Each structure stands twice: as structure tokens, then as C-alpha cells.
Amino acid sequence: MSANLSRSRVLFEARRADAFSPNQRTDPHRPIEIVIEVLTGAVLSQVHCHATVARVVEPPPGRDVGAIAVTVGDYILLAT
């Protein structure tokens, strides 16, 4: 679930910090591909992104939700 979205970055809440492989989480030069669904009013759009993992925040003690921040390089809006 995305918690914050801008033109160049996305912050996801994550129940599993291992959603990305360790290499993707620690190597800022290793791009990943993600598709983000954005709901605006009643319109659902999809954005295909090339991104890199910028930060992983492990869940605090007693909670099961952490965060993963990615920096978006290139993106395209897919047909809705």
C-alpha cells in the first residue's frame, strides 16, 4: 500500500520488508520495475516505473508494518 506518492518517489507501507530481494534493497544502482495503481476519484490508472530502492524501514517492535521508499527514474502511464 502506498503511503506517499510524488513525481520522483513512492513510499510503501510493507508488511514484509523482504518484498524486494536483498540486492535490490541495498544496491542503489540496481533498477526494479513496478506497476503502481493510482485511484483518483472513480478512475483507476496504472503507472509503470523503473525505480531503485532508496530506504527500507523495518517494522518497530510490536508492529508488523514497516516501509520501503523507492526513487522513480522513468515512468509511463498505462492505458486506463
VOGU-882095 format. One record per atom (N, C-alpha, C): x, y, z; residue in three letters; residue number from 1. Coordinates in Angstrom, 2 decimals. Example, Ala and Ser with C-alpha at 12.3 -4.5 7.8 and 13.67 -1.06 7.14 Angstrom:
VOGU-882095
        xx        yy        zz   type   seq
     13.19     -5.69      7.80    ALA     1
     12.30     -4.50      7.80    ALA     1
     13.20     -3.30      7.80    ALA     1
     12.85     -2.25      7.08    SER     2
     13.67     -1.06      7.14    SER     2
     12.90      0.03      7.87    SER     2
This chain:
VOGU-882095
        xx        yy        zz   type   seq
      0.85     -1.17      0.00    MET     1
      0.00      0.00      0.00    MET     1
      0.90      1.23      0.00    MET     1
      0.64      2.14     -0.92    SER     2
      1.46      3.35     -0.95    SER     2
      0.99      4.31      0.14    SER     2
      1.97      4.91      0.80    ALA     3
      1.66      5.86      1.87    ALA     3
      1.88      7.29      1.41    ALA     3
      2.75      7.48      0.41    ASN     4
      3.07      8.81     -0.09    ASN     4
      3.56      8.66     -1.52    ASN     4
      3.12      9.52     -2.40    LEU     5
      3.46      9.42     -3.82    LEU     5
      3.78     10.81     -4.35    LEU     5
      4.92     10.94     -5.05    SER     6
      5.26     12.19     -5.71    SER     6
      5.76     11.85     -7.11    SER     6
      6.22     12.85     -7.85    ARG     7
      6.70     12.60     -9.21    ARG     7
      7.97     11.76     -9.25    ARG     7
      8.76     11.79     -8.18    SER     8
     10.04     11.10     -8.21    SER     8
     10.21     10.03     -7.13    SER     8
      9.26      9.92     -6.21    ARG     9
      9.42      8.96     -5.11    ARG     9
      8.07      8.37     -4.71    ARG     9
      8.17      7.14     -4.19    VAL    10
      6.99      6.47     -3.65    VAL    10
      7.39      5.83     -2.33    VAL    10
      6.56      6.01     -1.31    LEU    11
      6.77      5.36     -0.03    LEU    11
      5.66      4.33      0.15    LEU    11
      6.05      3.07      0.31    PHE    12
      5.10      1.99      0.51    PHE    12
      5.12      1.55      1.96    PHE    12
      3.93      1.29      2.52    GLU    13
      3.88      0.56      3.77    GLU    13
      4.06     -0.90      3.40    GLU    13
      4.83     -1.62      4.18    ALA    14
      5.14     -3.00      3.83    ALA    14
      5.02     -3.91      5.04    ALA    14
      4.26     -4.97      4.89    ARG    15
      4.17     -5.96      5.95    ARG    15
      5.40     -6.86      5.94    ARG    15
      6.03     -6.97      4.80    ARG    16
      7.23     -7.78      4.68    ARG    16
      8.33     -6.92      4.08    ARG    16
      9.37     -6.65      4.83    ALA    17
     10.48     -5.84      4.32    ALA    17
     11.27     -6.60      3.26    ALA    17
     11.06     -7.92      3.16    ASP    18
     11.76     -8.70      2.15    ASP    18
     10.97     -8.77      0.85    ASP    18
     10.05     -7.82      0.64    ALA    19
      9.28     -7.79     -0.60    ALA    19
     10.20     -7.65     -1.80    ALA    19
     11.35     -7.00     -1.62    PHE    20
     12.37     -6.90     -2.65    PHE    20
     13.56     -7.73     -2.18    PHE    20
     14.32     -8.28     -3.12    SER    21
     15.48     -9.08     -2.74    SER    21
     16.52     -8.21     -2.03    SER    21
     17.40     -8.82     -1.22    PRO    22
     18.44     -8.02     -0.52    PRO    22
     19.28     -7.18     -1.47    PRO    22
     19.61     -7.71     -2.66    ASN    23
     20.40     -6.93     -3.63    ASN    23
     19.64     -5.69     -4.09    ASN    23
     18.35     -5.81     -4.30    GLN    24
     17.56     -4.66     -4.73    GLN    24
     17.42     -3.64     -3.61    GLN    24
     17.43     -4.10     -2.36    ARG    25
     17.27     -3.18     -1.24    ARG    25
     18.55     -2.44     -0.91    ARG    25
     19.71     -3.01     -1.26    THR    26
     20.97     -2.41     -0.84    THR    26
     21.79     -1.82     -1.97    THR    26
     21.48     -2.15     -3.21    ASP    27
     22.25     -1.65     -4.35    ASP    27
     21.46     -0.54     -5.05    ASP    27
     21.84      0.73     -4.84    PRO    28
     21.06      1.83     -5.41    PRO    28
     21.14      1.90     -6.93    PRO    28
     22.05      1.14     -7.54    HIS    29
     22.18      1.18     -8.99    HIS    29
     21.43      0.04     -9.66    HIS    29
     20.79     -0.82     -8.88    ARG    30
     20.05     -1.95     -9.44    ARG    30
     18.58     -1.53     -9.59    ARG    30
     18.15     -1.25    -10.81    PRO    31
     16.77     -0.80    -11.00    PRO    31
     15.78     -1.95    -10.84    PRO    31
     14.58     -1.60    -10.43    ILE    32
     13.48     -2.54    -10.35    ILE    32
     12.35     -2.00    -11.20    ILE    32
     11.43     -2.86    -11.59    GLU    33
     10.25     -2.42    -12.32    GLU    33
      9.04     -2.68    -11.45    GLU    33
      8.21     -1.67    -11.31    ILE    34
      6.98     -1.80    -10.52    ILE    34
      5.82     -1.18    -11.28    ILE    34
      4.64     -1.65    -11.00    VAL    35
      3.42     -1.05    -11.53    VAL    35
      2.62     -0.56    -10.34    VAL    35
      2.32      0.72    -10.34    ILE    36
      1.58      1.35     -9.25    ILE    36
      0.17      1.65     -9.74    ILE    36
     -0.82      1.25     -8.97    GLU    37
     -2.19      1.58     -9.29    GLU    37
     -2.57      2.82     -8.49    GLU    37
     -3.10      3.82     -9.20    VAL    38
     -3.48      5.09     -8.59    VAL    38
     -4.98      5.29     -8.78    VAL    38
     -5.69      5.45     -7.68    LEU    39
     -7.13      5.68     -7.74    LEU    39
     -7.40      7.16     -7.52    LEU    39
     -7.94      7.81     -8.55    THR    40
     -8.29      9.22     -8.47    THR    40
     -9.79      9.33     -8.70    THR    40
    -10.52      9.63     -7.64    GLY    41
    -11.98      9.62     -7.75    GLY    41
    -12.44      8.21     -8.07    GLY    41
    -13.10      8.03     -9.21    ALA    42
    -13.57      6.71     -9.61    ALA    42
    -12.70      6.11    -10.72    ALA    42
    -11.59      6.78    -11.06    VAL    43
    -10.74      6.33    -12.16    VAL    43
     -9.49      5.65    -11.61    VAL    43
     -9.26      4.41    -12.03    LEU    44
     -8.07      3.67    -11.63    LEU    44
     -7.06      3.73    -12.78    LEU    44
     -5.87      4.23    -12.51    SER    45
     -4.80      4.32    -13.51    SER    45
     -3.64      3.46    -13.05    SER    45
     -2.83      3.02    -14.00    GLN    46
     -1.62      2.27    -13.68    GLN    46
     -0.41      3.01    -14.23    GLN    46
      0.64      3.06    -13.41    VAL    47
      1.89      3.70    -13.80    VAL    47
      2.98      2.65    -13.75    VAL    47
      3.67      2.45    -14.87    HIS    48
      4.79      1.50    -14.94    HIS    48
      6.06      2.29    -14.68    HIS    48
      6.84      1.89    -13.67    CYS    49
      8.01      2.65    -13.24    CYS    49
      9.29      1.83    -13.27    CYS    49
     10.37      2.50    -13.57    HIS    50
     11.71      1.98    -13.29    HIS    50
     12.16      2.74    -12.05    HIS    50
     12.55      2.01    -11.02    ALA    51
     12.86      2.64     -9.74    ALA    51
     14.03      1.95     -9.07    ALA    51
     14.55      2.57     -8.03    THR    52
     15.55      1.94     -7.16    THR    52
     15.08      2.11     -5.72    THR    52
     15.40      1.10     -4.91    VAL    53
     15.02      1.16     -3.50    VAL    53
     15.96      2.14     -2.80    VAL    53
     15.40      3.16     -2.19    ALA    54
     16.19      4.19     -1.52    ALA    54
     16.34      3.91     -0.03    ALA    54
     15.32      3.28      0.58    ARG    55
     15.36      3.08      2.02    ARG    55
     14.38      1.98      2.41    ARG    55
     14.77      1.18      3.38    VAL    56
     13.89      0.17      3.96    VAL    56
     13.80      0.44      5.45    VAL    56
     12.59      0.58      5.95    VAL    57
     12.37      0.81      7.38    VAL    57
     11.69     -0.43      7.94    VAL    57
     12.40     -1.15      8.80    GLU    58
     11.84     -2.35      9.41    GLU    58
     10.71     -1.95     10.35    GLU    58
      9.71     -2.83     10.54    PRO    59
      8.63     -2.51     11.47    PRO    59
      9.16     -2.32     12.89    PRO    59
      8.62     -1.36     13.63    PRO    60
      9.04     -1.19     15.02    PRO    60
      8.56     -2.37     15.86    PRO    60
      9.17     -2.59     17.02    PRO    61
      8.75     -3.70     17.88    PRO    61
      7.25     -3.64     18.17    PRO    61
      6.61     -4.77     18.05    GLY    62
      5.19     -4.85     18.34    GLY    62
      4.29     -4.49     17.17    GLY    62
      4.87     -4.09     16.06    ARG    63
      4.07     -3.76     14.86    ARG    63
      4.53     -4.63     13.72    ARG    63
      3.65     -4.85     12.76    ASP    64
      4.03     -5.69     11.63    ASP    64
      4.10     -4.91     10.31    ASP    64
      4.09     -3.57     10.39    VAL    65
      4.14     -2.76      9.17    VAL    65
      5.35     -1.84      9.21    VAL    65
      6.21     -1.97      8.21    GLY    66
      7.36     -1.10      8.05    GLY    66
      7.15     -0.24      6.81    GLY    66
      8.23      0.15      6.15    ALA    67
      8.10      0.98      4.95    ALA    67
      9.26      0.72      4.00    ALA    67
      8.99      0.91      2.73    ILE    68
     10.01      0.82      1.68    ILE    68
      9.85      2.07      0.82    ILE    68
     10.92      2.84      0.65    ALA    69
     10.89      4.04     -0.18    ALA    69
     11.66      3.74     -1.47    ALA    69
     11.07      4.11     -2.60    VAL    70
     11.75      3.95     -3.88    VAL    70
     11.84      5.30     -4.57    VAL    70
     12.90      5.47     -5.33    THR    71
     13.09      6.65     -6.16    THR    71
     12.76      6.27     -7.59    THR    71
     11.86      6.99     -8.20    VAL    72
     11.38      6.66     -9.55    VAL    72
     12.21      7.41    -10.58    VAL    72
     12.75      6.66    -11.55    GLY    73
     13.52      7.27    -12.64    GLY    73
     12.60      7.58    -13.81    GLY    73
     12.23      6.57    -14.53    ASP    74
     11.34      6.72    -15.70    ASP    74
     10.01      6.10    -15.39    ASP    74
      8.96      6.68    -15.93    TYR    75
      7.65      6.07    -15.75    TYR    75
      6.76      6.41    -16.95    TYR    75
      5.79      5.53    -17.19    ILE    76
      4.80      5.79    -18.22    ILE    76
      3.42      5.48    -17.65    ILE    76
      2.44      6.24    -18.05    LEU    77
      1.07      5.99    -17.66    LEU    77
      0.49      4.97    -18.61    LEU    77
      0.02      3.84    -18.07    LEU    78
     -0.56      2.82    -18.90    LEU    78
     -2.01      3.20    -19.20    LEU    78
     -2.56      2.63    -20.25    ALA    79
     -3.94      2.94    -20.63    ALA    79
     -4.89      2.56    -19.50    ALA    79
     -5.91      3.41    -19.29    THR    80
     -6.86      3.13    -18.21    THR    80
     -8.17      2.66    -18.80    THR    80
